[in-house]
Amino acid sequence: MLNSNVKAWMDGTVQITPDGDPDTRILDTYSVFSRFQICLEAPNYTVFSNKASMAQYIVEHGGQPHYGVALEEPHNTIHLALGGFYQKGVYNADPILGASGDMGENETAAFDPIFYLHHAFIDYTF
């Protein structure tokens, strides 16, 4: 059974404090599934593969910040769902109880056994 934090990230019901960014282009952009669907709409591999290229594509095509997402977005979301997440402007925040594990920290993510399964899937997607 999934803990409530992971389930909330997977199904898009996670509650994140608004940080002043514009509204997203579709209602459900927090769920992993939604981010994965949006990244598959990328026009080419470069835009699909990294956030910097996606950001440039968005600027060049007049889209809002959430107009598109690179594969890094759903990838990062899994890390955050399994290991906790960073809340903008709040030091060491963990407002969703049950977030645990090492996946949320770059320095410790590889110590979590699920890290390898997660990255095997990302490799499969590429």
N, CA, C and O atoms as CSV, one atom per row, in Angstrom:
chain,resi,resn,atom,element,x,y,z
A,1,MET,N,N,0.848,-1.186,0.000
A,1,MET,CA,C,0.000,0.000,0.000
A,1,MET,C,C,0.895,1.250,0.000
A,1,MET,O,O,1.823,1.356,0.801
A,2,LEU,N,N,0.609,2.175,-0.890
A,2,LEU,CA,C,1.399,3.399,-0.979
A,2,LEU,C,C,1.123,4.299,0.214
A,2,LEU,O,O,-0.013,4.387,0.680
A,3,ASN,N,N,2.167,4.972,0.712
A,3,ASN,CA,C,1.869,5.930,1.772
A,3,ASN,C,C,1.183,7.145,1.151
A,3,ASN,O,O,1.255,7.352,-0.061
A,4,SER,N,N,0.535,7.927,1.963
A,4,SER,CA,C,-0.316,9.011,1.452
A,4,SER,C,C,0.472,10.057,0.674
A,4,SER,O,O,-0.060,10.641,-0.270
A,5,ASN,N,N,1.737,10.311,1.047
A,5,ASN,CA,C,2.544,11.290,0.325
A,5,ASN,C,C,2.792,10.848,-1.115
A,5,ASN,O,O,2.613,11.631,-2.048
A,6,VAL,N,N,3.206,9.592,-1.294
A,6,VAL,CA,C,3.473,9.083,-2.638
A,6,VAL,C,C,2.189,9.062,-3.451
A,6,VAL,O,O,2.189,9.461,-4.615
A,7,LYS,N,N,1.100,8.605,-2.857
A,7,LYS,CA,C,-0.188,8.552,-3.553
A,7,LYS,C,C,-0.610,9.951,-4.004
A,7,LYS,O,O,-1.080,10.122,-5.129
A,8,ALA,N,N,-0.444,10.955,-3.131
A,8,ALA,CA,C,-0.829,12.328,-3.478
A,8,ALA,C,C,-0.031,12.847,-4.669
A,8,ALA,O,O,-0.596,13.508,-5.540
A,9,TRP,N,N,1.273,12.564,-4.727
A,9,TRP,CA,C,2.084,13.000,-5.860
A,9,TRP,C,C,1.706,12.258,-7.132
A,9,TRP,O,O,1.685,12.845,-8.214
A,10,MET,N,N,1.411,10.984,-7.008
A,10,MET,CA,C,1.082,10.190,-8.192
A,10,MET,C,C,-0.254,10.597,-8.810
A,10,MET,O,O,-0.382,10.654,-10.033
A,11,ASP,N,N,-1.248,10.880,-7.968
A,11,ASP,CA,C,-2.576,11.178,-8.517
A,11,ASP,C,C,-2.867,12.668,-8.651
A,11,ASP,O,O,-3.955,13.045,-9.088
A,12,GLY,N,N,-1.911,13.525,-8.281
A,12,GLY,CA,C,-2.077,14.958,-8.493
A,12,GLY,C,C,-2.847,15.677,-7.409
A,12,GLY,O,O,-3.289,16.805,-7.631
A,13,THR,N,N,-3.028,15.073,-6.242
A,13,THR,CA,C,-3.775,15.734,-5.171
A,13,THR,C,C,-2.862,16.361,-4.131
A,13,THR,O,O,-3.337,16.825,-3.094
A,14,VAL,N,N,-1.554,16.382,-4.390
A,14,VAL,CA,C,-0.615,16.984,-3.451
A,14,VAL,C,C,-0.973,18.458,-3.264
A,14,VAL,O,O,-1.351,19.135,-4.221
A,15,GLN,N,N,-0.855,18.949,-2.039
A,15,GLN,CA,C,-1.142,20.341,-1.743
A,15,GLN,C,C,0.179,21.094,-1.624
A,15,GLN,O,O,0.980,20.809,-0.734
A,16,ILE,N,N,0.404,22.043,-2.509
A,16,ILE,CA,C,1.631,22.829,-2.508
A,16,ILE,C,C,1.259,24.290,-2.321
A,16,ILE,O,O,0.374,24.806,-3.004
A,17,THR,N,N,1.942,24.957,-1.391
A,17,THR,CA,C,1.672,26.359,-1.125
A,17,THR,C,C,1.973,27.183,-2.374
A,17,THR,O,O,3.061,27.057,-2.936
A,18,PRO,N,N,1.026,28.033,-2.829
A,18,PRO,CA,C,1.270,28.853,-4.023
A,18,PRO,C,C,2.516,29.718,-3.843
A,18,PRO,O,O,2.751,30.261,-2.764
A,19,ASP,N,N,3.313,29.842,-4.907
A,19,ASP,CA,C,4.551,30.608,-4.818
A,19,ASP,C,C,4.582,31.804,-5.765
A,19,ASP,O,O,5.642,32.389,-5.987
A,20,GLY,N,N,3.433,32.172,-6.321
A,20,GLY,CA,C,3.375,33.335,-7.189
A,20,GLY,C,C,3.547,33.040,-8.664
A,20,GLY,O,O,3.402,33.945,-9.486
A,21,ASP,N,N,3.852,31.794,-9.032
A,21,ASP,CA,C,3.948,31.440,-10.447
A,21,ASP,C,C,2.570,31.527,-11.094
A,21,ASP,O,O,1.557,31.358,-10.415
A,22,PRO,N,N,2.521,31.786,-12.394
A,22,PRO,CA,C,1.222,31.812,-13.084
A,22,PRO,C,C,0.542,30.445,-13.024
A,22,PRO,O,O,1.185,29.427,-12.763
A,23,ASP,N,N,-0.758,30.442,-13.267
A,23,ASP,CA,C,-1.502,29.189,-13.294
A,23,ASP,C,C,-0.944,28.270,-14.369
A,23,ASP,O,O,-0.392,28.730,-15.368
A,24,THR,N,N,-1.089,26.987,-14.158
A,24,THR,CA,C,-0.627,26.015,-15.133
A,24,THR,C,C,-1.614,25.923,-16.286
A,24,THR,O,O,-2.767,26.335,-16.159
A,25,ARG,N,N,-1.157,25.380,-17.420
A,25,ARG,CA,C,-2.014,25.355,-18.608
A,25,ARG,C,C,-3.118,24.331,-18.499
A,25,ARG,O,O,-4.148,24.469,-19.159
A,26,ILE,N,N,-2.935,23.312,-17.690
A,26,ILE,CA,C,-4.010,22.369,-17.419
A,26,ILE,C,C,-4.108,22.193,-15.916
A,26,ILE,O,O,-3.126,22.400,-15.203
A,27,LEU,N,N,-5.253,21.821,-15.434
A,27,LEU,CA,C,-5.489,21.768,-14.004
A,27,LEU,C,C,-4.533,20.824,-13.290
A,27,LEU,O,O,-3.944,21.201,-12.277
A,28,ASP,N,N,-4.366,19.623,-13.786
A,28,ASP,CA,C,-3.560,18.613,-13.114
A,28,ASP,C,C,-2.148,18.594,-13.675
A,28,ASP,O,O,-1.858,17.831,-14.596
A,29,THR,N,N,-1.261,19.430,-13.127
A,29,THR,CA,C,0.128,19.404,-13.582
A,29,THR,C,C,1.068,18.954,-12.473
A,29,THR,O,O,2.282,18.927,-12.673
A,30,TYR,N,N,0.542,18.607,-11.330
A,30,TYR,CA,C,1.398,18.137,-10.250
A,30,TYR,C,C,1.600,16.633,-10.286
A,30,TYR,O,O,2.617,16.144,-9.793
A,31,SER,N,N,0.664,15.886,-10.855
A,31,SER,CA,C,0.814,14.435,-10.825
A,31,SER,C,C,1.929,13.985,-11.761
A,31,SER,O,O,2.197,14.621,-12.781
A,32,VAL,N,N,2.561,12.897,-11.406
A,32,VAL,CA,C,3.624,12.339,-12.230
A,32,VAL,C,C,3.080,11.973,-13.605
A,32,VAL,O,O,3.714,12.256,-14.622
A,33,PHE,N,N,1.924,11.352,-13.639
A,33,PHE,CA,C,1.320,10.940,-14.903
A,33,PHE,C,C,1.095,12.136,-15.817
A,33,PHE,O,O,1.395,12.073,-17.009
A,34,SER,N,N,0.568,13.226,-15.265
A,34,SER,CA,C,0.314,14.419,-16.063
A,34,SER,C,C,1.613,15.012,-16.602
A,34,SER,O,O,1.682,15.392,-17.771
A,35,ARG,N,N,2.630,15.094,-15.769
A,35,ARG,CA,C,3.916,15.631,-16.214
A,35,ARG,C,C,4.523,14.754,-17.309
A,35,ARG,O,O,5.096,15.256,-18.276
A,36,PHE,N,N,4.389,13.450,-17.144
A,36,PHE,CA,C,4.919,12.531,-18.153
A,36,PHE,C,C,4.186,12.716,-19.483
A,36,PHE,O,O,4.818,12.736,-20.539
A,37,GLN,N,N,2.853,12.853,-19.437
A,37,GLN,CA,C,2.085,13.073,-20.666
A,37,GLN,C,C,2.521,14.354,-21.362
A,37,GLN,O,O,2.712,14.367,-22.578
A,38,ILE,N,N,2.679,15.429,-20.601
A,38,ILE,CA,C,3.066,16.709,-21.186
A,38,ILE,C,C,4.465,16.624,-21.793
A,38,ILE,O,O,4.703,17.185,-22.863
A,39,CYS,N,N,5.394,15.932,-21.131
A,39,CYS,CA,C,6.760,15.866,-21.680
A,39,CYS,C,C,6.788,15.116,-23.004
A,39,CYS,O,O,7.654,15.376,-23.840
A,40,LEU,N,N,5.862,14.196,-23.206
A,40,LEU,CA,C,5.827,13.455,-24.466
A,40,LEU,C,C,5.335,14.313,-25.636
A,40,LEU,O,O,5.432,13.899,-26.791
A,41,GLU,N,N,4.808,15.506,-25.342
A,41,GLU,CA,C,4.363,16.429,-26.385
A,41,GLU,C,C,5.505,17.301,-26.910
A,41,GLU,O,O,5.293,18.120,-27.804
A,42,ALA,N,N,6.698,17.136,-26.372
A,42,ALA,CA,C,7.841,17.952,-26.800
A,42,ALA,C,C,8.076,17.778,-28.301
A,42,ALA,O,O,7.932,16.673,-28.824
A,43,PRO,N,N,8.440,18.869,-29.004
A,43,PRO,CA,C,8.584,18.811,-30.455
A,43,PRO,C,C,9.838,18.093,-30.946
A,43,PRO,O,O,9.890,17.660,-32.097
A,44,ASN,N,N,10.854,17.962,-30.083
A,44,ASN,CA,C,12.081,17.277,-30.494
A,44,ASN,C,C,12.813,16.740,-29.265
A,44,ASN,O,O,12.446,17.033,-28.127
A,45,TYR,N,N,13.845,15.954,-29.518
A,45,TYR,CA,C,14.567,15.297,-28.426
A,45,TYR,C,C,15.228,16.292,-27.483
A,45,TYR,O,O,15.192,16.097,-26.268
A,46,THR,N,N,15.832,17.354,-28.012
A,46,THR,CA,C,16.534,18.318,-27.175
A,46,THR,C,C,15.590,18.948,-26.164
A,46,THR,O,O,15.930,19.065,-24.987
A,47,VAL,N,N,14.425,19.350,-26.604
A,47,VAL,CA,C,13.436,19.955,-25.714
A,47,VAL,C,C,12.913,18.920,-24.717
A,47,VAL,O,O,12.694,19.241,-23.549
A,48,PHE,N,N,12.716,17.705,-25.161
A,48,PHE,CA,C,12.249,16.612,-24.308
A,48,PHE,C,C,13.255,16.278,-23.216
A,48,PHE,O,O,12.869,15.927,-22.101
A,49,SER,N,N,14.546,16.384,-23.530
A,49,SER,CA,C,15.575,15.800,-22.674
A,49,SER,C,C,16.041,16.652,-21.501
A,49,SER,O,O,16.596,16.103,-20.550
A,50,ASN,N,N,15.842,17.972,-21.523
A,50,ASN,CA,C,16.351,18.766,-20.399
A,50,ASN,C,C,15.564,20.048,-20.180
A,50,ASN,O,O,14.947,20.591,-21.097
A,51,LYS,N,N,15.603,20.515,-18.938
A,51,LYS,CA,C,14.807,21.676,-18.535
A,51,LYS,C,C,15.262,22.966,-19.204
A,51,LYS,O,O,14.428,23.806,-19.540
A,52,ALA,N,N,16.566,23.141,-19.404
A,52,ALA,CA,C,17.062,24.374,-20.012
A,52,ALA,C,C,16.541,24.528,-21.438
A,52,ALA,O,O,16.121,25.616,-21.830
A,53,SER,N,N,16.567,23.457,-22.205
A,53,SER,CA,C,16.057,23.516,-23.579
A,53,SER,C,C,14.554,23.729,-23.597
A,53,SER,O,O,14.043,24.461,-24.445
A,54,MET,N,N,13.839,23.099,-22.672
A,54,MET,CA,C,12.390,23.296,-22.592
A,54,MET,C,C,12.079,24.746,-22.228
A,54,MET,O,O,11.167,25.345,-22.797
A,55,ALA,N,N,12.829,25.308,-21.288
A,55,ALA,CA,C,12.603,26.700,-20.896
A,55,ALA,C,C,12.814,27.637,-22.081
A,55,ALA,O,O,12.029,28.564,-22.281
A,56,GLN,N,N,13.858,27.410,-22.865
A,56,GLN,CA,C,14.110,28.234,-24.049
A,56,GLN,C,C,12.997,28.074,-25.077
A,56,GLN,O,O,12.564,29.054,-25.684
A,57,TYR,N,N,12.537,26.855,-25.270
A,57,TYR,CA,C,11.436,26.592,-26.202
A,57,TYR,C,C,10.177,27.354,-25.770
A,57,TYR,O,O,9.477,27.930,-26.603
A,58,ILE,N,N,9.901,27.351,-24.481
A,58,ILE,CA,C,8.720,28.053,-23.965
A,58,ILE,C,C,8.841,29.549,-24.234
A,58,ILE,O,O,7.880,30.178,-24.678
A,59,VAL,N,N,10.018,30.126,-23.969
A,59,VAL,CA,C,10.239,31.553,-24.213
A,59,VAL,C,C,10.063,31.872,-25.695
A,59,VAL,O,O,9.391,32.844,-26.041
A,60,GLU,N,N,10.652,31.074,-26.562
A,60,GLU,CA,C,10.589,31.326,-28.003
A,60,GLU,C,C,9.187,31.177,-28.577
A,60,GLU,O,O,8.871,31.784,-29.600
A,61,HIS,N,N,8.350,30.385,-27.939
A,61,HIS,CA,C,7.004,30.145,-28.458
A,61,HIS,C,C,5.913,30.839,-27.648
A,61,HIS,O,O,4.729,30.560,-27.838
A,62,GLY,N,N,6.300,31.738,-26.750
A,62,GLY,CA,C,5.344,32.571,-26.035
A,62,GLY,C,C,4.454,31.844,-25.052
A,62,GLY,O,O,3.376,32.335,-24.716
A,63,GLY,N,N,4.877,30.693,-24.587
A,63,GLY,CA,C,4.068,29.939,-23.636
A,63,GLY,C,C,4.285,30.397,-22.210
A,63,GLY,O,O,5.240,31.117,-21.920
A,64,GLN,N,N,3.409,29.983,-21.330
A,64,GLN,CA,C,3.552,30.235,-19.904
A,64,GLN,C,C,4.603,29.272,-19.344
A,64,GLN,O,O,4.979,28.314,-20.019
A,65,PRO,N,N,5.082,29.514,-18.113
A,65,PRO,CA,C,6.121,28.648,-17.552
A,65,PRO,C,C,5.775,27.161,-17.527
A,65,PRO,O,O,6.676,26.325,-17.591
A,66,HIS,N,N,4.514,26.819,-17.436
A,66,HIS,CA,C,4.136,25.406,-17.377
A,66,HIS,C,C,3.592,24.902,-18.718
A,66,HIS,O,O,2.893,23.890,-18.777
A,67,TYR,N,N,3.924,25.622,-19.787
A,67,TYR,CA,C,3.455,25.267,-21.128
A,67,TYR,C,C,3.929,23.886,-21.535
A,67,TYR,O,O,3.220,23.159,-22.232
A,68,GLY,N,N,5.108,23.528,-21.106
A,68,GLY,CA,C,5.676,22.223,-21.411
A,68,GLY,C,C,6.615,21.810,-20.303
A,68,GLY,O,O,7.056,22.640,-19.508
A,69,VAL,N,N,6.918,20.545,-20.250
A,69,VAL,CA,C,7.877,20.055,-19.266
A,69,VAL,C,C,8.817,19.060,-19.938
A,69,VAL,O,O,8.410,18.303,-20.819
A,70,ALA,N,N,10.069,19.071,-19.514
A,70,ALA,CA,C,11.043,18.092,-19.992
A,70,ALA,C,C,10.915,16.828,-19.147
A,70,ALA,O,O,10.257,16.832,-18.107
A,71,LEU,N,N,11.537,15.766,-19.592
A,71,LEU,CA,C,11.483,14.498,-18.859
A,71,LEU,C,C,12.025,14.639,-17.441
A,71,LEU,O,O,11.675,13.848,-16.565
A,72,GLU,N,N,12.875,15.638,-17.206
A,72,GLU,CA,C,13.389,15.861,-15.855
A,72,GLU,C,C,12.264,16.135,-14.860
A,72,GLU,O,O,12.396,15.805,-13.682
A,73,GLU,N,N,11.161,16.734,-15.314
A,73,GLU,CA,C,10.072,17.071,-14.393
A,73,GLU,C,C,9.414,15.838,-13.767
A,73,GLU,O,O,9.368,15.743,-12.541
A,74,PRO,N,N,8.901,14.887,-14.565
A,74,PRO,CA,C,8.338,13.702,-13.907
A,74,PRO,C,C,9.410,12.902,-13.166
A,74,PRO,O,O,9.122,12.273,-12.147
A,75,HIS,N,N,10.638,12.923,-13.673
A,75,HIS,CA,C,11.754,12.260,-12.982
A,75,HIS,C,C,11.942,12.864,-11.596
A,75,HIS,O,O,12.004,12.143,-10.600
A,76,ASN,N,N,12.032,14.188,-11.537
A,76,ASN,CA,C,12.230,14.861,-10.256
A,76,ASN,C,C,11.045,14.654,-9.325
A,76,ASN,O,O,11.218,14.528,-8.113
A,77,THR,N,N,9.848,14.621,-9.887
A,77,THR,CA,C,8.652,14.448,-9.073
A,77,THR,C,C,8.675,13.119,-8.330
A,77,THR,O,O,8.261,13.053,-7.172
A,78,ILE,N,N,9.146,12.073,-8.973
A,78,ILE,CA,C,9.257,10.781,-8.286
A,78,ILE,C,C,10.259,10.883,-7.138
A,78,ILE,O,O,10.004,10.376,-6.046
A,79,HIS,N,N,11.396,11.535,-7.382
A,79,HIS,CA,C,12.365,11.727,-6.298
A,79,HIS,C,C,11.714,12.449,-5.123
A,79,HIS,O,O,11.890,12.053,-3.971
A,80,LEU,N,N,10.969,13.499,-5.411
A,80,LEU,CA,C,10.359,14.293,-4.352
A,80,LEU,C,C,9.229,13.555,-3.649
A,80,LEU,O,O,9.066,13.676,-2.435
A,81,ALA,N,N,8.458,12.800,-4.396
A,81,ALA,CA,C,7.346,12.054,-3.801
A,81,ALA,C,C,7.850,10.992,-2.839
A,81,ALA,O,O,7.255,10.768,-1.784
A,82,LEU,N,N,8.935,10.346,-3.198
A,82,LEU,CA,C,9.440,9.253,-2.363
A,82,LEU,C,C,10.295,9.740,-1.206
A,82,LEU,O,O,10.355,9.088,-0.164
A,83,GLY,N,N,10.950,10.869,-1.373
A,83,GLY,CA,C,11.885,11.309,-0.344
A,83,GLY,C,C,11.562,12.635,0.300
A,83,GLY,O,O,12.421,13.203,0.975
A,84,GLY,N,N,10.369,13.149,0.122
A,84,GLY,CA,C,10.031,14.467,0.644
A,84,GLY,C,C,10.213,15.500,-0.446
A,84,GLY,O,O,10.642,15.159,-1.549
A,85,PHE,N,N,9.903,16.735,-0.171
A,85,PHE,CA,C,10.093,17.742,-1.203
A,85,PHE,C,C,10.436,19.089,-0.608
A,85,PHE,O,O,10.177,19.361,0.564
A,86,TYR,N,N,11.028,19.928,-1.448
A,86,TYR,CA,C,11.401,21.284,-1.078
A,86,TYR,C,C,10.220,22.205,-1.308
A,86,TYR,O,O,9.628,22.209,-2.387
A,87,GLN,N,N,9.877,22.988,-0.291
A,87,GLN,CA,C,8.808,23.970,-0.432
A,87,GLN,C,C,9.463,25.336,-0.562
A,87,GLN,O,O,10.205,25.752,0.328
A,88,LYS,N,N,9.202,26.034,-1.651
A,88,LYS,CA,C,9.861,27.297,-1.958
A,88,LYS,C,C,9.777,28.271,-0.780
A,88,LYS,O,O,8.698,28.507,-0.237
A,89,GLY,N,N,10.908,28.823,-0.399
A,89,GLY,CA,C,10.950,29.832,0.640
A,89,GLY,C,C,10.928,29.308,2.063
A,89,GLY,O,O,10.950,30.104,3.002
A,90,VAL,N,N,10.885,28.005,2.256
A,90,VAL,CA,C,10.828,27.442,3.602
A,90,VAL,C,C,11.988,26.471,3.768
A,90,VAL,O,O,12.103,25.504,3.015
A,91,TYR,N,N,12.844,26.722,4.747
A,91,TYR,CA,C,14.002,25.864,4.964
A,91,TYR,C,C,13.574,24.503,5.493
A,91,TYR,O,O,12.827,24.425,6.468
A,92,ASN,N,N,14.030,23.450,4.872
A,92,ASN,CA,C,13.826,22.081,5.334
A,92,ASN,C,C,12.348,21.753,5.563
A,92,ASN,O,O,12.015,21.063,6.527
A,93,ALA,N,N,11.472,22.229,4.704
A,93,ALA,CA,C,10.034,22.026,4.873
A,93,ALA,C,C,9.622,20.616,4.501
A,93,ALA,O,O,10.178,20.022,3.578
A,94,ASP,N,N,8.666,20.093,5.207
A,94,ASP,CA,C,8.087,18.788,4.909
A,94,ASP,C,C,6.633,18.822,5.359
A,94,ASP,O,O,6.272,18.151,6.327
A,95,PRO,N,N,5.779,19.605,4.661
A,95,PRO,CA,C,4.406,19.765,5.119
A,95,PRO,C,C,3.546,18.529,4.935
A,95,PRO,O,O,2.473,18.439,5.531
A,96,ILE,N,N,3.987,17.569,4.123
A,96,ILE,CA,C,3.198,16.360,3.931
A,96,ILE,C,C,3.779,15.273,4.816
A,96,ILE,O,O,4.884,14.790,4.568
A,97,LEU,N,N,3.049,14.890,5.837
A,97,LEU,CA,C,3.517,13.857,6.746
A,97,LEU,C,C,3.695,12.546,6.001
A,97,LEU,O,O,2.918,12.221,5.103
A,98,GLY,N,N,4.703,11.807,6.370
A,98,GLY,CA,C,4.940,10.514,5.744
A,98,GLY,C,C,6.003,10.542,4.669
A,98,GLY,O,O,6.406,9.487,4.181
A,99,ALA,N,N,6.474,11.728,4.283
A,99,ALA,CA,C,7.557,11.798,3.306
A,99,ALA,C,C,8.821,11.295,3.987
A,99,ALA,O,O,9.234,11.837,5.013
A,100,SER,N,N,9.426,10.278,3.430
A,100,SER,CA,C,10.613,9.714,4.061
A,100,SER,C,C,11.509,9.103,2.999
A,100,SER,O,O,11.138,9.024,1.828
A,101,GLY,N,N,12.674,8.680,3.410
A,101,GLY,CA,C,13.604,8.069,2.473
A,101,GLY,C,C,14.681,9.040,2.056
A,101,GLY,O,O,14.706,10.187,2.502
A,102,ASP,N,N,15.559,8.583,1.208
A,102,ASP,CA,C,16.701,9.375,0.773
A,102,ASP,C,C,16.519,9.982,-0.611
A,102,ASP,O,O,17.354,10.779,-1.040
A,103,MET,N,N,15.471,9.634,-1.308
A,103,MET,CA,C,15.304,10.042,-2.707
A,103,MET,C,C,15.173,11.545,-2.903
A,103,MET,O,O,15.471,12.031,-3.994
A,104,GLY,N,N,14.746,12.297,-1.908
A,104,GLY,CA,C,14.530,13.730,-2.060
A,104,GLY,C,C,15.785,14.571,-1.995
A,104,GLY,O,O,15.741,15.759,-2.316
A,105,GLU,N,N,16.895,13.997,-1.593
A,105,GLU,CA,C,18.155,14.727,-1.464
A,105,GLU,C,C,19.153,14.240,-2.506
A,105,GLU,O,O,19.397,13.038,-2.615
A,106,ASN,N,N,19.727,15.156,-3.267
A,106,ASN,CA,C,20.702,14.766,-4.290
A,106,ASN,C,C,21.876,13.991,-3.705
A,106,ASN,O,O,22.374,13.046,-4.318
A,107,GLU,N,N,22.313,14.397,-2.516
A,107,GLU,CA,C,23.497,13.790,-1.916
A,107,GLU,C,C,23.254,12.359,-1.441
A,107,GLU,O,O,24.209,11.591,-1.320
A,108,THR,N,N,22.010,11.980,-1.168
A,108,THR,CA,C,21.735,10.661,-0.592
A,108,THR,C,C,20.832,9.778,-1.445
A,108,THR,O,O,20.596,8.623,-1.091
A,109,ALA,N,N,20.329,10.289,-2.545
A,109,ALA,CA,C,19.339,9.542,-3.338
A,109,ALA,C,C,19.842,8.164,-3.760
A,109,ALA,O,O,19.077,7.199,-3.750
A,110,ALA,N,N,21.098,8.064,-4.126
A,110,ALA,CA,C,21.624,6.780,-4.605
A,110,ALA,C,C,21.708,5.731,-3.506
A,110,ALA,O,O,21.913,4.553,-3.802
A,111,PHE,N,N,21.555,6.125,-2.245
A,111,PHE,CA,C,21.554,5.157,-1.146
A,111,PHE,C,C,20.209,4.457,-1.006
A,111,PHE,O,O,20.115,3.427,-0.339
A,112,ASP,N,N,19.187,4.994,-1.615
A,112,ASP,CA,C,17.847,4.405,-1.522
A,112,ASP,C,C,17.713,3.340,-2.608
A,112,ASP,O,O,17.910,3.647,-3.784
A,113,PRO,N,N,17.384,2.099,-2.250
A,113,PRO,CA,C,17.314,1.026,-3.255
A,113,PRO,C,C,16.368,1.306,-4.420
A,113,PRO,O,O,16.605,0.833,-5.531
A,114,ILE,N,N,15.308,2.064,-4.183
A,114,ILE,CA,C,14.360,2.333,-5.271
A,114,ILE,C,C,14.959,3.267,-6.324
A,114,ILE,O,O,14.446,3.356,-7.439
A,115,PHE,N,N,16.038,3.959,-5.974
A,115,PHE,CA,C,16.735,4.841,-6.910
A,115,PHE,C,C,17.060,4.115,-8.216
A,115,PHE,O,O,16.875,4.668,-9.300
A,116,TYR,N,N,17.541,2.888,-8.110
A,116,TYR,CA,C,17.964,2.146,-9.295
A,116,TYR,C,C,16.778,1.729,-10.155
A,116,TYR,O,O,16.874,1.749,-11.382
A,117,LEU,N,N,15.678,1.357,-9.547
A,117,LEU,CA,C,14.471,1.041,-10.321
A,117,LEU,C,C,13.955,2.283,-11.034
A,117,LEU,O,O,13.571,2.233,-12.203
A,118,HIS,N,N,13.953,3.389,-10.312
A,118,HIS,CA,C,13.479,4.653,-10.885
A,118,HIS,C,C,14.333,5.051,-12.094
A,118,HIS,O,O,13.793,5.408,-13.142
A,119,HIS,N,N,15.638,4.992,-11.957
A,119,HIS,CA,C,16.506,5.400,-13.058
A,119,HIS,C,C,16.509,4.396,-14.205
A,119,HIS,O,O,16.749,4.774,-15.352
A,120,ALA,N,N,16.251,3.149,-13.919
A,120,ALA,CA,C,16.099,2.169,-15.000
A,120,ALA,C,C,14.889,2.530,-15.856
A,120,ALA,O,O,14.935,2.397,-17.078
A,121,PHE,N,N,13.807,2.987,-15.225
A,121,PHE,CA,C,12.628,3.402,-15.984
A,121,PHE,C,C,12.924,4.651,-16.812
A,121,PHE,O,O,12.498,4.744,-17.963
A,122,ILE,N,N,13.644,5.604,-16.243
A,122,ILE,CA,C,13.996,6.814,-16.996
A,122,ILE,C,C,14.846,6.436,-18.210
A,122,ILE,O,O,14.633,6.961,-19.303
A,123,ASP,N,N,15.800,5.533,-18.026
A,123,ASP,CA,C,16.607,5.061,-19.158
A,123,ASP,C,C,15.724,4.393,-20.205
A,123,ASP,O,O,15.928,4.586,-21.404
A,124,TYR,N,N,14.762,3.623,-19.769
A,124,TYR,CA,C,13.823,2.958,-20.678
A,124,TYR,C,C,13.033,3.995,-21.482
A,124,TYR,O,O,12.799,3.810,-22.676
A,125,THR,N,N,12.628,5.077,-20.833
A,125,THR,CA,C,11.859,6.128,-21.501
A,125,THR,C,C,12.684,6.791,-22.592
A,125,THR,O,O,12.163,7.088,-23.667
A,126,PHE,N,N,13.972,7.028,-22.330
A,126,PHE,CA,C,14.842,7.614,-23.345
A,126,PHE,C,C,14.999,6.648,-24.496
A,126,PHE,O,O,15.698,6.950,-25.463
